[in-house]
Amino acid sequence: MTRRLIVVGGGLAGITAALTAADAGASVTLLEGRPRLGGATFSFRRGGRWLDNGQHVFLRCCTEYRWFLDRIGSTGDTVLQDRLDVPVLTPWGTTGRLRRSALPSPLHLSAALSRYPFLTLAGRARVGVAALALKRLDPEDPRLDEVTFGSWLDRFGVTARERAAMWDLVGVATINLTAEHASLAVATKVFRTGLLDTNDGADIGWSKVPLQKLHGDAAQRALEDAKVDVRLRSRVAAVEPLPGGGFTVDSDGGTLHADGVVIAVPHEDAARLLPAGALLLDDRPADPTVLAGLGSSPIVNLHVVYDRPVFTEDFAAGLGSPLQWVFDRSDNLGLERGRYLAVSLSAAEDEIDLTQHQLRDRFLPALERLIPATRSARVEEFVVTKERTATFRAAPGSARLRPYARTALPGLALAGSWTATGWPATMESAVRSGLAAAHVTLPSLDLDPGRVLPTTPSGAFPERTTTP
């Protein structure tokens, strides 16, 4: 008899869990409260065209996310750099470039650092010493989650300028916190996996199409082909275990019964849905309300359409400017004449409560200082998107609040980029969590997860998916 799995949540984590379980032979129903798939990566319609809620990129080291793109048939809609190449712009006109070579790590960045104009000779030495020390740290060491990345950099005499020019340039965009607030454990994972363990891990990839096409539409087709019953606008109110095994799931469509359930929603919603006694932290039952301690960190995105070409790069990082990263997404809108720039502002505590008018007054002049060609261009459109709870807050102490996929109830698993994947809250983390949830639930459905889970050198999920 085919066993039934219900997946609650249609983001990347839920889609991954649903596809993997269906590939293994389960009868899968996916419930999503919104009218679309894709979770935190989505597009919206404005003026007859798609705008993404924010700029989402991936790295070559994001092996499971790249597997996910292959699985839903979207790899051809993305670009992946042959080699890491990041233009760095400043308001005073000095430009730099962080481009790796083919040399093995850590020598692959030596030439770029030697020419990087924003570091002194002594600053390059401090960056190099800190990088070598970082390479020796173990991101699984719980002691690293007790201190901030910034306080650790202080031990090496790293100055505020050097931190901004190197560490925050990468760390803020990936961790969604500055070094002075981010956990050293998470920072170690980011910099080791992306920049230090291999020479090509940080090569940057991005979508050539709106996220709705890349994730939402492609996932819908893949799920339908896998015979997954996708029910949109189906908000879940409760998940309850049955005395003899299995679960009931109360949703807008009524009460459903299942042999297994994957809860793949943000941690605030997971705390509400988890049955009493189900959550495990450090292999011990925990009150779901403790998940509130993960907190949140906001992201603000600005979408600016100019009447003419103003930018010659695919993207660039800003230094000495309130602008962090700027992407040219003109092809995304199919613009032939104008230019669409997407500005991503991570760790946006200072910007999240500003009005659109205030953001326009602050950031259009900043764009003019960073990209001089915008001074003579006319702004045809200025749109703001805000994600107040974009990611969990990866501060010291957050690791002990991130549960593994397994819960205390057989057949019930957790998924989401906030769970204990070893990664910050990224698309890679979301996919890994979905794979981990499938690994946990499939045996309870008498199905073999090993038959369908991807195998990569980095591993699909944390090894600790079972309790001692």
C-alpha positions as CSV (number, residue, x, y, z in Angstrom):
1,M,0.0,0.0,0.0
2,T,1.3,3.4,-0.9
3,R,2.1,5.5,2.1
4,R,1.1,9.2,2.3
5,L,3.3,12.1,3.1
6,I,2.0,15.6,3.6
7,V,4.5,18.5,3.2
8,V,3.5,21.8,4.8
9,G,5.0,24.7,2.9
10,G,5.9,25.3,-0.7
11,G,9.2,27.0,-0.5
12,L,12.4,25.4,-1.7
13,A,12.6,23.2,1.4
14,G,9.1,21.9,1.0
15,I,9.4,21.4,-2.8
16,T,12.7,19.5,-2.3
17,A,11.1,17.2,0.4
18,A,8.0,16.6,-1.7
19,L,9.9,15.7,-4.9
20,T,12.4,13.5,-3.1
21,A,9.6,11.6,-1.3
22,A,7.6,11.2,-4.5
23,D,10.7,9.9,-6.4
24,A,11.0,7.3,-3.7
25,G,7.5,6.1,-4.2
26,A,5.5,8.0,-1.6
27,S,2.0,9.5,-2.3
28,V,2.7,13.2,-1.5
29,T,0.4,16.1,-0.9
30,L,2.0,19.6,-0.7
31,L,0.0,22.3,1.1
32,E,1.0,26.0,0.6
33,G,-1.0,28.8,2.1
34,R,0.0,31.3,-0.6
35,P,-1.2,31.3,-4.2
36,R,2.3,30.4,-5.5
37,L,5.3,28.2,-4.9
38,G,8.8,29.4,-4.1
39,G,8.6,30.6,-0.6
40,A,11.0,33.5,0.1
41,T,12.2,33.5,-3.5
42,F,9.3,34.9,-5.6
43,S,8.3,37.4,-8.2
44,F,5.3,39.8,-8.4
45,R,3.6,41.5,-11.3
46,R,3.9,45.2,-11.8
47,G,3.0,47.1,-15.0
48,G,2.6,43.8,-16.9
49,R,6.0,42.5,-16.0
50,W,7.7,40.4,-13.3
51,L,9.8,41.9,-10.6
52,D,11.7,39.6,-8.1
53,N,11.2,40.3,-4.4
54,G,15.0,40.5,-4.2
55,Q,18.2,39.5,-5.8
56,H,19.1,35.9,-5.0
57,V,22.4,34.4,-6.1
58,F,24.1,31.1,-5.5
59,L,27.7,29.9,-5.5
60,R,29.4,27.0,-7.1
61,C,29.8,25.4,-3.7
62,C,26.0,25.3,-3.4
63,T,25.9,21.7,-4.7
64,E,22.5,20.7,-3.5
65,Y,20.8,23.9,-4.7
66,R,22.4,23.2,-8.1
67,W,21.1,19.7,-8.0
68,F,17.6,21.2,-7.2
69,L,17.8,23.3,-10.3
70,D,18.6,20.2,-12.4
71,R,15.8,18.3,-10.8
72,I,13.2,21.0,-11.7
73,G,14.7,21.7,-15.1
74,S,15.9,25.2,-14.4
75,T,19.7,25.0,-14.8
76,G,19.5,26.4,-18.3
77,D,17.9,29.6,-16.9
78,T,20.9,30.4,-14.8
79,V,24.4,31.8,-15.3
80,L,27.5,30.6,-13.3
81,Q,30.8,32.4,-13.6
82,D,33.8,30.5,-14.9
83,R,35.8,32.3,-12.2
84,L,34.8,34.5,-9.3
85,D,35.0,38.1,-10.6
86,V,33.5,40.9,-8.4
87,P,33.8,44.6,-9.5
88,V,34.0,46.9,-6.4
89,L,32.9,50.5,-6.9
90,T,33.3,53.5,-4.6
91,P,31.7,57.0,-4.5
92,W,35.2,58.6,-5.0
93,G,35.8,56.9,-8.3
94,T,38.4,54.3,-7.2
95,T,37.5,50.8,-8.5
96,G,38.8,47.4,-7.6
97,R,38.2,43.8,-8.6
98,L,38.2,40.6,-6.7
99,R,38.9,37.9,-9.2
100,R,40.3,34.4,-8.5
101,S,43.0,32.6,-10.4
102,A,43.3,28.9,-11.2
103,L,45.8,28.4,-8.5
104,P,44.8,26.2,-5.5
105,S,43.3,27.7,-2.4
106,P,44.3,29.9,-0.7
107,L,46.7,31.1,-3.5
108,H,43.8,31.6,-5.9
109,L,43.1,35.1,-4.4
110,S,46.7,36.2,-3.8
111,A,47.0,38.1,-7.1
112,A,43.7,39.9,-6.6
113,L,44.6,40.9,-3.0
114,S,48.0,42.2,-4.2
115,R,46.2,44.6,-6.6
116,Y,43.2,45.4,-4.4
117,P,43.4,49.2,-3.9
118,F,41.3,49.3,-0.7
119,L,43.9,47.5,1.5
120,T,47.3,48.7,2.6
121,L,50.3,46.4,2.5
122,A,49.8,45.8,6.3
123,G,46.1,45.4,5.8
124,R,46.7,42.6,3.1
125,A,49.0,40.9,5.6
126,R,46.3,41.0,8.3
127,V,43.7,39.7,5.9
128,G,46.0,36.9,4.9
129,V,46.8,35.9,8.5
130,A,43.1,35.9,9.5
131,A,42.2,33.9,6.4
132,L,44.8,31.2,7.2
133,A,43.5,31.1,10.8
134,L,39.9,30.9,9.7
135,K,40.8,27.9,7.5
136,R,41.9,26.0,10.6
137,L,38.7,26.5,12.4
138,D,35.9,23.9,12.5
139,P,32.4,25.4,12.0
140,E,31.0,22.5,14.0
141,D,32.9,23.5,17.1
142,P,30.2,24.8,19.5
143,R,32.7,27.3,21.1
144,L,32.7,29.3,17.8
145,D,29.0,30.0,18.3
146,E,29.7,31.8,21.6
147,V,31.5,34.8,20.0
148,T,31.0,37.2,17.1
149,F,33.0,37.1,14.0
150,G,34.0,40.7,14.6
151,S,35.5,40.1,18.0
152,W,37.5,37.2,16.5
153,L,38.8,39.5,13.7
154,D,39.8,42.0,16.4
155,R,42.4,39.5,17.6
156,F,44.3,39.9,14.4
157,G,44.2,43.7,14.5
158,V,41.8,43.9,11.5
159,T,40.7,47.5,11.2
160,A,37.1,48.7,10.5
161,R,38.2,49.7,6.9
162,E,39.7,46.2,6.3
163,R,36.6,44.6,7.7
164,A,34.4,46.6,5.3
165,A,36.6,46.1,2.3
166,M,36.8,42.3,2.6
167,W,34.9,40.5,5.3
168,D,31.6,42.4,5.4
169,L,31.7,42.7,1.6
170,V,31.0,38.9,1.5
171,G,29.6,38.2,4.9
172,V,26.7,40.7,5.1
173,A,25.3,39.4,1.8
174,T,25.5,35.7,2.9
175,I,24.8,35.9,6.6
176,N,22.6,38.9,6.6
177,L,24.5,40.4,9.6
178,T,27.6,42.5,9.9
179,A,30.7,40.9,11.4
180,E,30.2,42.6,14.7
181,H,26.9,40.8,15.1
182,A,27.4,37.5,13.3
183,S,28.3,34.2,14.9
184,L,31.9,33.1,14.3
185,A,30.6,29.6,13.6
186,V,28.4,30.7,10.7
187,A,31.1,33.0,9.4
188,T,33.6,30.2,9.4
189,K,31.2,28.0,7.4
190,V,30.7,30.8,4.8
191,F,34.3,31.7,4.3
192,R,35.7,28.2,4.5
193,T,33.2,26.6,2.1
194,G,33.0,29.6,-0.2
195,L,36.6,31.0,-0.4
196,L,39.1,28.8,1.5
197,D,38.4,25.1,1.1
198,T,38.5,25.1,-2.7
199,N,39.5,27.7,-5.3
200,D,36.2,27.7,-7.2
201,G,33.6,27.6,-4.4
202,A,32.7,31.3,-4.5
203,D,32.1,31.5,-8.3
204,I,28.8,33.4,-8.5
205,G,25.6,32.2,-10.2
206,W,22.3,34.0,-10.8
207,S,19.0,33.6,-12.6
208,K,18.5,34.9,-16.2
209,V,14.8,34.9,-15.7
210,P,12.3,36.0,-13.0
211,L,12.2,33.8,-9.9
212,Q,8.6,32.9,-10.7
213,K,9.8,31.1,-13.8
214,L,13.1,29.8,-12.3
215,H,11.5,28.3,-9.1
216,G,7.7,28.6,-9.0
217,D,6.7,27.6,-12.5
218,A,9.4,25.0,-12.9
219,A,8.7,23.4,-9.6
220,Q,5.0,23.3,-10.3
221,R,5.7,21.3,-13.5
222,A,8.2,19.0,-11.8
223,L,5.8,18.3,-8.9
224,E,3.0,17.6,-11.3
225,D,5.2,15.2,-13.3
226,A,6.1,13.5,-10.0
227,K,2.3,13.1,-9.3
228,V,2.5,15.3,-6.2
229,D,-0.9,16.7,-5.2
230,V,-0.2,20.5,-4.9
231,R,-2.8,22.5,-3.1
232,L,-2.2,26.2,-3.1
233,R,-4.1,28.6,-0.8
234,S,-4.3,25.8,1.7
235,R,-3.1,27.3,5.0
236,V,-2.4,24.7,7.8
237,A,-3.8,25.3,11.2
238,A,-2.7,22.3,13.1
239,V,-0.6,19.0,12.9
240,E,-1.6,16.4,15.4
241,P,-0.3,12.8,16.0
242,L,-2.7,9.9,16.0
243,P,-2.6,7.4,18.9
244,G,-2.0,4.4,16.6
245,G,0.5,6.2,14.4
246,G,0.2,8.8,11.6
247,F,-1.0,12.3,11.7
248,T,-4.0,14.6,11.0
249,V,-3.4,17.9,9.3
250,D,-6.0,20.6,9.6
251,S,-6.0,22.9,6.6
252,D,-8.3,25.3,4.7
253,G,-9.3,22.3,2.6
254,G,-10.4,20.2,5.6
255,T,-8.7,17.6,7.7
256,L,-6.2,15.2,6.0
257,H,-4.6,12.0,7.3
258,A,-1.0,11.0,6.6
259,D,1.6,8.5,7.6
260,G,4.3,11.2,7.7
261,V,4.5,15.0,7.7
262,V,7.2,17.4,6.9
263,I,6.8,20.9,8.4
264,A,8.7,23.2,6.0
265,V,7.7,26.7,7.1
266,P,9.5,29.6,8.8
267,H,10.5,29.0,12.4
268,E,7.8,31.3,13.7
269,D,5.1,29.1,12.0
270,A,6.8,25.9,12.9
271,A,6.6,26.8,16.6
272,R,2.9,27.1,16.2
273,L,2.4,23.9,14.3
274,L,4.7,21.5,16.2
275,P,2.8,19.1,18.4
276,A,3.6,19.1,22.1
277,G,6.8,17.2,22.9
278,A,7.9,17.0,19.2
279,L,10.8,19.5,19.1
280,L,14.2,18.2,19.8
281,L,17.2,20.4,20.6
282,D,20.5,18.8,21.5
283,D,18.5,15.5,21.5
284,R,16.2,16.6,24.3
285,P,12.6,17.7,24.1
286,A,12.2,21.4,24.0
287,D,9.3,23.9,24.1
288,P,8.7,25.2,20.6
289,T,8.4,28.7,21.9
290,V,12.3,28.7,22.3
291,L,12.5,29.0,18.5
292,A,11.5,32.6,18.8
293,G,15.1,33.1,20.1
294,L,16.3,32.7,16.5
295,G,14.9,36.1,15.8
296,S,15.0,37.7,12.3
297,S,17.2,39.9,10.2
298,P,15.6,42.1,7.4
299,I,16.5,42.7,3.8
300,V,15.4,45.7,1.7
301,N,15.5,45.7,-2.1
302,L,15.3,48.7,-4.4
303,H,14.2,48.3,-8.0
304,V,15.2,51.2,-10.2
305,V,14.4,51.5,-13.9
306,Y,16.3,54.2,-15.9
307,D,15.5,55.4,-19.4
308,R,18.9,54.6,-20.8
309,P,22.0,52.3,-20.3
310,V,23.8,53.3,-17.1
311,F,25.8,50.2,-16.1
312,T,28.3,48.0,-17.9
313,E,28.6,45.2,-15.4
314,D,26.3,42.3,-14.5
315,F,26.7,43.3,-10.9
316,A,29.0,45.2,-8.5
317,A,29.7,45.6,-4.9
318,G,29.7,49.0,-3.3
319,L,32.3,50.2,-0.8
320,G,32.1,53.4,1.2
321,S,28.5,53.7,0.2
322,P,25.1,52.7,1.7
323,L,24.7,50.6,-1.4
324,Q,26.0,47.1,-0.9
325,W,25.3,45.2,-4.1
326,V,23.9,46.4,-7.4
327,F,22.7,44.0,-10.2
328,D,21.7,44.8,-13.7
329,R,18.5,42.9,-14.3
330,S,17.5,44.5,-17.6
331,D,17.3,41.2,-19.4
332,N,15.0,40.0,-16.7
333,L,12.5,42.5,-17.8
334,G,13.2,42.3,-21.4
335,L,14.2,46.0,-21.6
336,E,15.7,47.0,-24.9
337,R,16.2,50.7,-24.2
338,G,16.3,51.4,-20.5
339,R,18.1,49.7,-17.6
340,Y,16.8,48.0,-14.5
341,L,19.1,48.0,-11.5
342,A,18.2,45.9,-8.5
343,V,19.8,47.0,-5.2
344,S,20.1,44.5,-2.4
345,L,20.4,45.9,1.2
346,S,21.1,43.1,3.7
347,A,21.1,43.5,7.5
348,A,18.8,46.4,6.8
349,E,17.8,47.3,10.3
350,D,18.3,51.0,9.6
351,E,16.3,50.9,6.3
352,I,13.4,48.5,7.0
353,D,11.2,51.2,8.6
354,L,12.0,54.0,6.1
355,T,9.2,55.0,3.7
356,Q,9.6,54.6,-0.1
357,H,10.0,58.4,-0.3
358,Q,12.8,58.3,2.3
359,L,14.6,55.4,0.6
360,R,14.4,57.2,-2.7
361,D,15.8,60.4,-1.3
362,R,18.7,58.5,0.3
363,F,19.6,55.9,-2.3
364,L,19.1,57.6,-5.7
365,P,21.9,60.1,-4.9
366,A,24.0,57.2,-3.6
367,L,23.5,55.5,-7.0
368,E,24.6,58.7,-8.7
369,R,27.8,58.8,-6.7
370,L,28.6,55.1,-7.2
371,I,27.5,54.9,-10.9
372,P,28.1,58.3,-12.5
373,A,26.1,57.5,-15.7
374,T,22.9,57.5,-13.6
375,R,23.2,61.3,-13.1
376,S,22.1,62.1,-16.6
377,A,19.4,59.3,-16.8
378,R,15.7,59.7,-15.9
379,V,14.2,57.4,-13.3
380,E,11.1,55.8,-14.8
381,E,10.3,53.6,-11.9
382,F,11.3,53.2,-8.3
383,V,9.9,50.2,-6.4
384,V,10.8,49.0,-2.9
385,T,10.3,45.5,-1.5
386,K,10.9,44.7,2.1
387,E,11.4,41.3,3.9
388,R,11.2,42.2,7.6
389,T,11.8,38.5,8.6
390,A,14.0,37.6,5.6
391,T,16.3,35.2,7.5
392,F,16.8,34.1,11.1
393,R,19.4,36.1,13.0
394,A,22.7,34.1,12.8
395,A,24.1,35.7,16.0
396,P,26.1,33.9,18.7
397,G,23.9,31.3,20.4
398,S,21.7,30.7,17.3
399,A,23.3,27.2,16.6
400,R,21.8,25.7,19.7
401,L,18.4,26.8,18.6
402,R,18.5,25.2,15.2
403,P,16.9,21.8,15.3
404,Y,17.8,18.9,13.1
405,A,15.2,17.5,10.8
406,R,14.3,14.6,13.1
407,T,11.7,15.2,15.8
408,A,10.6,13.1,18.8
409,L,7.6,11.8,16.7
410,P,8.5,9.1,14.1
411,G,7.3,10.2,10.7
412,L,7.4,14.0,11.6
413,A,10.3,16.1,10.3
414,L,11.3,19.7,10.1
415,A,12.7,21.6,7.1
416,G,13.6,25.1,6.3
417,S,16.8,27.2,5.9
418,W,16.6,27.9,9.7
419,T,17.1,24.3,10.7
420,A,20.5,22.8,11.5
421,T,22.0,22.4,8.0
422,G,25.3,23.9,8.9
423,W,24.7,26.8,6.5
424,P,23.3,30.3,6.9
425,A,19.8,31.0,5.7
426,T,20.3,30.6,2.0
427,M,18.7,28.7,-0.9
428,E,21.4,26.0,-0.4
429,S,20.3,25.6,3.3
430,A,16.7,25.3,2.3
431,V,17.3,22.5,-0.2
432,R,19.6,20.7,2.2
433,S,16.9,20.8,4.9
434,G,14.4,19.4,2.5
435,L,16.7,16.5,1.7
436,A,17.3,15.9,5.4
437,A,13.6,15.8,6.1
438,A,13.1,13.3,3.3
439,H,15.9,11.2,4.7
440,V,14.2,11.2,8.1
441,T,10.6,10.5,7.0
442,L,11.0,8.0,4.2
443,P,12.0,5.1,6.4
444,S,8.9,5.6,8.5
445,L,6.9,5.1,5.3
446,D,8.8,1.9,4.6
447,L,10.7,3.6,1.7
448,D,14.4,3.7,1.1
449,P,15.8,7.3,0.9
450,G,19.1,6.1,-0.4
451,R,17.6,5.2,-3.7
452,V,16.7,8.8,-4.6
453,L,18.8,11.2,-2.5
454,P,21.6,13.0,-4.5
455,T,25.2,12.1,-3.6
456,T,27.8,14.8,-3.8
457,P,31.2,15.3,-2.3
458,S,29.8,17.8,0.2
459,G,27.0,15.4,1.4
460,A,23.4,16.1,1.1
461,F,22.6,16.9,4.8
462,P,24.1,16.8,8.3
463,E,25.1,13.3,9.5
464,R,23.2,13.7,12.7
465,T,19.8,12.8,11.5
466,T,19.3,10.1,14.2
467,T,19.3,10.4,17.9
468,P,21.8,8.4,20.0
